[in-house]
Amino acid sequence: MTEDQIDALLPIVKKRLRITFTQVDDDIKDFIEEGGAFLREKAGEIDFSKDSHTLSSIKARSLLKEYCQYAWNGTTAFYGIDYQSEIIALQILVAQEAFSNG
């Protein structure tokens, strides 16, 4: 994920975390990068941009925000377990969209 992509996702994630101050932006950017890598490892190439409105992008952004919530709370060890079915659903969406696009 590029720095521009992370910067674009920062306000979305901060809204989910209910954070209005900037002192922890670097930490949140790290969470976004780590969460994006985790989800790409599980499901393949994903477009997280807020301008993309494919089902996989919408689900991926939702899962990324939840990953960041877990990271904020220091509980990422439980994220994969708690969201296993949602991650599998994302895998299926990414595969379906790749198949449809040929």
N, CA, C and O of each residue as an XYZ file, in Angstrom:
408
protein
N       0.851     -1.167      0.000
C       0.000      0.000      0.000
C       0.897      1.230      0.000
O       1.859      1.313      0.764
N       0.571      2.180     -0.863
C       1.385      3.391     -0.949
C       1.038      4.362      0.177
O       0.009      4.235      0.840
N       1.917      5.321      0.368
C       1.684      6.342      1.391
C       0.428      7.144      1.076
O      -0.321      7.502      1.984
N       0.190      7.428     -0.206
C      -1.022      8.163     -0.594
C      -2.281      7.366     -0.274
O      -3.272      7.933      0.186
N      -2.250      6.063     -0.513
C      -3.403      5.215     -0.203
C      -3.661      5.189      1.307
O      -4.805      5.268      1.755
N      -2.593      5.078      2.070
C      -2.724      5.082      3.535
C      -3.286      6.416      4.008
O      -4.175      6.456      4.858
N      -2.760      7.518      3.448
C      -3.253      8.849      3.828
C      -4.731      9.011      3.502
O      -5.462      9.654      4.256
N      -5.183      8.436      2.385
C      -6.591      8.532      1.995
C      -7.488      7.731      2.939
O      -8.635      8.109      3.177
N      -6.971      6.632      3.472
C      -7.743      5.789      4.380
C      -7.722      6.292      5.826
O      -8.587      5.932      6.624
N      -6.744      7.116      6.157
C      -6.581      7.589      7.533
C      -7.858      8.223      8.108
O      -8.254      7.849      9.212
N      -8.517      9.158      7.421
C      -9.718      9.739      8.026
C     -10.854      8.737      8.221
O     -11.627      8.849      9.172
N     -10.952      7.773      7.334
C     -11.991      6.742      7.443
C     -11.748      5.891      8.688
O     -12.672      5.597      9.447
N     -10.504      5.508      8.879
C     -10.160      4.678     10.041
C     -10.287      5.487     11.326
O     -10.795      4.980     12.326
N      -9.834      6.734     11.311
C      -9.948      7.564     12.516
C     -11.409      7.772     12.903
O     -11.740      7.816     14.087
N     -12.277      7.900     11.911
C     -13.704      8.029     12.211
C     -14.208      6.787     12.911
O     -14.951      6.882     13.888
N     -13.803      5.592     12.412
C     -14.215      4.329     13.033
C     -13.699      4.221     14.464
O     -14.396      3.723     15.348
N     -12.471      4.693     14.685
C     -11.860      4.627     16.015
C     -12.321      5.773     16.917
O     -12.002      5.811     18.106
N     -13.061      6.686     16.341
C     -13.539      7.868     17.068
C     -12.375      8.689     17.632
O     -12.375      9.096     18.793
N     -11.395      8.912     16.772
C     -10.213      9.688     17.143
C     -10.219     10.975     16.328
O     -10.288     10.937     15.100
N     -10.148     12.101     17.005
C     -10.174     13.390     16.325
C      -8.836     14.129     16.388
O      -8.641     15.120     15.684
N      -7.934     13.661     17.209
C      -6.646     14.323     17.360
C      -5.613     13.687     16.423
O      -5.836     12.594     15.902
N      -4.496     14.365     16.214
C      -3.501     13.926     15.230
C      -2.251     13.291     15.846
O      -1.400     12.784     15.115
N      -2.131     13.309     17.137
C      -0.898     12.838     17.779
C      -0.588     11.379     17.487
O       0.577     10.986     17.534
N      -1.590     10.565     17.187
C      -1.366      9.134     16.974
C      -1.519      8.731     15.505
O      -1.639      7.544     15.199
N      -1.516      9.708     14.600
C      -1.701      9.404     13.182
C      -0.674      8.410     12.652
O      -1.019      7.523     11.871
N       0.578      8.546     13.066
C       1.608      7.619     12.588
C       1.313      6.182     13.033
O       1.522      5.240     12.269
N       0.833      6.017     14.257
C       0.458      4.688     14.738
C      -0.704      4.124     13.916
O      -0.697      2.953     13.537
N      -1.687      4.962     13.650
C      -2.849      4.504     12.894
C      -2.449      4.158     11.460
O      -2.966      3.198     10.889
N      -1.544      4.923     10.882
C      -1.050      4.607      9.538
C      -0.369      3.242      9.538
O      -0.525      2.470      8.591
N       0.381      2.942     10.591
C       1.000      1.617     10.707
C      -0.076      0.532     10.780
O       0.060     -0.515     10.148
N      -1.131      0.770     11.535
C      -2.230     -0.196     11.634
C      -2.865     -0.431     10.262
O      -3.172     -1.566      9.900
N      -3.058      0.650      9.504
C      -3.658      0.535      8.170
C      -2.761     -0.305      7.266
O      -3.240     -1.184      6.548
N      -1.470     -0.032      7.303
C      -0.533     -0.783      6.457
C      -0.499     -2.256      6.855
O      -0.524     -3.133      5.991
N      -0.443     -2.530      8.149
C      -0.412     -3.911      8.637
C      -1.713     -4.641      8.309
O      -1.691     -5.790      7.867
N      -2.841     -3.974      8.525
C      -4.135     -4.579      8.227
C      -4.299     -4.851      6.743
O      -4.813     -5.899      6.352
N      -3.865     -3.913      5.921
C      -3.925     -4.113      4.473
C      -3.085     -5.295      4.040
O      -3.509     -6.091      3.201
N      -1.893     -5.413      4.609
C      -1.023     -6.548      4.278
C      -1.653     -7.864      4.732
O      -1.598     -8.863      4.014
N      -2.241     -7.864      5.904
C      -2.893     -9.068      6.423
C      -4.010     -9.506      5.479
O      -4.096    -10.681      5.122
N      -4.858     -8.574      5.077
C      -5.994     -8.927      4.222
C      -5.556     -9.311      2.810
O      -6.145    -10.209      2.208
N      -4.526     -8.641      2.271
C      -4.014     -9.029      0.945
C      -3.382    -10.413      0.994
O      -3.486    -11.176      0.033
N      -2.733    -10.741      2.094
C      -2.161    -12.074      2.257
C      -3.255    -13.142      2.231
O      -3.060    -14.228      1.685
N      -4.392    -12.829      2.819
C      -5.490    -13.791      2.910
C      -6.321    -13.862      1.629
O      -6.758    -14.944      1.238
N      -6.544    -12.709      0.967
C      -7.517    -12.673     -0.119
C      -6.941    -12.307     -1.483
O      -7.641    -12.414     -2.489
N      -5.698    -11.883     -1.537
C      -5.132    -11.473     -2.820
C      -5.156     -9.960     -2.965
O      -5.335     -9.235     -1.986
N      -4.977     -9.496     -4.179
C      -4.899     -8.057     -4.429
C      -6.269     -7.416     -4.238
O      -7.261     -7.853     -4.820
N      -6.305     -6.377     -3.416
C      -7.543     -5.705     -3.050
C      -7.377     -4.208     -3.263
O      -6.327     -3.637     -2.967
N      -8.436     -3.577     -3.784
C      -8.463     -2.126     -3.909
C      -9.184     -1.569     -2.685
O     -10.403     -1.690     -2.570
N      -8.431     -0.961     -1.777
C      -9.000     -0.414     -0.548
C      -9.502      1.018     -0.721
O     -10.102      1.574      0.199
N      -9.266      1.619     -1.884
C      -9.565      3.043     -2.040
C     -11.038      3.333     -1.818
O     -11.907      2.534     -2.165
N     -11.296      4.487     -1.237
C     -12.680      4.862     -0.931
C     -13.467      5.167     -2.193
O     -14.694      5.262     -2.144
N     -12.791      5.320     -3.319
C     -13.467      5.576     -4.590
C     -13.957      4.299     -5.260
O     -14.775      4.353     -6.178
N     -13.463      3.156     -4.810
C     -13.889      1.883     -5.389
C     -15.140      1.393     -4.679
O     -15.206      1.363     -3.450
N     -16.126      1.011     -5.470
C     -17.401      0.591     -4.901
C     -17.746     -0.856     -5.248
O     -18.916     -1.241     -5.247
N     -16.707     -1.661     -5.549
C     -16.955     -3.080     -5.769
C     -17.262     -3.729     -4.417
O     -16.884     -3.214     -3.365
N     -17.944     -4.851     -4.466
C     -18.265     -5.547     -3.214
C     -17.006     -5.888     -2.428
O     -16.971     -5.743     -1.206
N     -15.966     -6.345     -3.138
C     -14.742     -6.716     -2.417
C     -14.087     -5.505     -1.770
O     -13.556     -5.613     -0.665
N     -14.113     -4.360     -2.431
C     -13.512     -3.151     -1.852
C     -14.283     -2.681     -0.625
O     -13.690     -2.294      0.381
N     -15.600     -2.718     -0.716
C     -16.426     -2.295      0.417
C     -16.185     -3.201      1.617
O     -15.997     -2.722      2.735
N     -16.190     -4.520      1.383
C     -15.949     -5.487      2.463
C     -14.528     -5.343      2.996
O     -14.309     -5.418      4.205
N     -13.559     -5.135      2.102
C     -12.161     -5.003      2.526
C     -11.963     -3.771      3.403
O     -11.255     -3.835      4.408
N     -12.580     -2.648      3.033
C     -12.462     -1.438      3.871
C     -13.090     -1.668      5.236
O     -12.556     -1.228      6.254
N     -14.211     -2.350      5.255
C     -14.862     -2.654      6.529
C     -13.957     -3.527      7.403
O     -13.785     -3.260      8.592
N     -13.391     -4.556      6.807
C     -12.496     -5.444      7.565
C     -11.224     -4.714      8.000
O     -10.700     -4.967      9.084
N     -10.736     -3.821      7.162
C      -9.545     -3.046      7.522
C      -9.828     -2.144      8.724
O      -9.000     -2.035      9.627
N     -10.984     -1.506      8.735
C     -11.343     -0.658      9.884
C     -11.425     -1.497     11.162
O     -10.984     -1.062     12.225
N     -11.983     -2.683     11.051
C     -12.072     -3.548     12.233
C     -10.688     -4.011     12.676
O     -10.418     -4.098     13.874
N      -9.802     -4.311     11.711
C      -8.425     -4.683     12.058
C      -7.782     -3.543     12.858
O      -7.130     -3.775     13.876
N      -7.975     -2.322     12.384
C      -7.385     -1.169     13.067
C      -7.973     -0.992     14.465
O      -7.267     -0.577     15.384
N      -9.244     -1.298     14.631
C      -9.861     -1.248     15.965
C      -9.173     -2.246     16.890
O      -8.849     -1.926     18.034
N      -8.953     -3.456     16.384
C      -8.268     -4.471     17.181
C      -6.831     -4.039     17.485
O      -6.348     -4.231     18.601
N      -6.153     -3.458     16.499
C      -4.777     -3.003     16.708
C      -4.744     -1.886     17.749
O      -3.870     -1.869     18.617
N      -5.682     -0.966     17.665
C      -5.773      0.137     18.624
C      -5.919     -0.399     20.048
O      -5.366      0.155     20.998
N      -6.678     -1.488     20.171
C      -6.913     -2.092     21.484
C      -5.858     -3.126     21.868
O      -5.918     -3.690     22.960
N      -4.899     -3.379     20.987
C      -3.832     -4.334     21.281
C      -4.292     -5.777     21.258
O      -3.741     -6.614     21.973
N      -5.305     -6.084     20.440
C      -5.870     -7.437     20.426
C      -5.857     -8.077     19.041
O      -6.734     -8.886     18.736
N      -4.888     -7.737     18.197
C      -4.866     -8.293     16.836
C      -4.744     -9.814     16.823
O      -5.095    -10.443     15.825
N      -4.261    -10.411     17.892
C      -4.157    -11.872     17.948
C      -5.523    -12.535     17.793
O      -5.606    -13.686     17.364
N      -6.583    -11.827     18.135
C      -7.939    -12.381     18.060
C      -8.674    -12.025     16.781
O      -9.737    -12.578     16.499
N      -8.115    -11.103     16.006
C      -8.810    -10.611     14.813
C      -9.100    -11.733     13.803
O     -10.235    -11.880     13.349
N      -8.100    -12.504     13.461
C      -8.269    -13.573     12.479
C      -9.308    -14.598     12.896
O     -10.029    -15.142     12.060
N      -9.379    -14.853     14.175
C     -10.364    -15.808     14.700
C     -11.768    -15.200     14.652
O     -12.712    -15.831     14.176
N     -11.890    -13.985     15.144
C     -13.197    -13.333     15.225
C     -13.790    -13.020     13.851
O     -15.010    -13.011     13.692
N     -12.948    -12.768     12.874
C     -13.422    -12.382     11.547
C     -13.149    -13.442     10.479
O     -13.137    -13.136      9.287
N     -12.933    -14.660     10.897
C     -12.597    -15.726      9.958
C     -13.637    -15.864      8.844
O     -13.272    -15.931      7.670
N     -14.904    -15.907      9.187
C     -15.935    -16.088      8.166
C     -15.999    -14.886      7.225
O     -16.248    -15.050      6.031
N     -15.779    -13.686      7.748
C     -15.784    -12.488      6.909
C     -14.577    -12.470      5.969
O     -14.682    -12.017      4.829
N     -13.446    -12.957      6.443
C     -12.242    -13.018      5.608
C     -12.436    -14.039      4.496
O     -12.016    -13.806      3.362
N     -13.056    -15.150      4.801
C     -13.353    -16.158      3.775
C     -14.319    -15.580      2.745
O     -14.155    -15.803      1.546
N     -15.323    -14.841      3.205
C     -16.256    -14.195      2.276
C     -15.518    -13.211      1.368
O     -15.830    -13.111      0.181
N     -14.548    -12.487      1.915
C     -13.735    -11.578      1.109
C     -12.933    -12.351      0.070
O     -12.853    -11.932     -1.085
N     -12.341    -13.469      0.465
C     -11.601    -14.304     -0.480
C     -12.486    -14.701     -1.662
O     -12.060    -14.637     -2.815
N     -13.700    -15.104     -1.372
C     -14.638    -15.533     -2.418
C     -15.001    -14.359     -3.322
O     -15.028    -14.510     -4.543
N     -15.279    -13.195     -2.743
C     -15.598    -12.012     -3.554
C     -14.457    -11.632     -4.479
O     -14.679    -11.347     -5.656
N     -13.235    -11.625     -3.957
C     -12.068    -11.268     -4.766
C     -11.916    -12.262     -5.922
O     -11.645    -11.865     -7.056
N     -12.092    -13.549     -5.630
C     -11.975    -14.575     -6.683
C     -13.086    -14.426     -7.714
O     -12.834    -14.547     -8.913
N     -14.315    -14.163     -7.266
C     -15.431    -13.982     -8.201
C     -15.196    -12.771     -9.106
O     -15.428    -12.841    -10.313
N     -14.745    -11.687     -8.535
C     -14.509    -10.491     -9.330
C     -13.357    -10.701    -10.315
O     -13.413    -10.226    -11.450
N     -12.329    -11.403     -9.887
C     -11.217    -11.697    -10.797
C     -11.685    -12.600    -11.946
O     -11.276    -12.408    -13.091
N     -12.519    -13.558    -11.648
C     -13.060    -14.463    -12.661
C     -13.957    -13.703    -13.636
O     -13.899    -13.928    -14.845
N     -14.786    -12.804    -13.106
C     -15.703    -12.026    -13.936
C     -14.970    -11.081    -14.872
O     -15.411    -10.832    -15.994
N     -13.840    -10.557    -14.396
C     -13.075     -9.599    -15.197
C     -12.109    -10.268    -16.152
O     -11.420     -9.611    -16.933
N     -12.073    -11.569    -16.075
C     -11.388    -12.325    -17.029
C     -10.003    -12.626    -17.020
O      -9.514    -13.306    -17.922
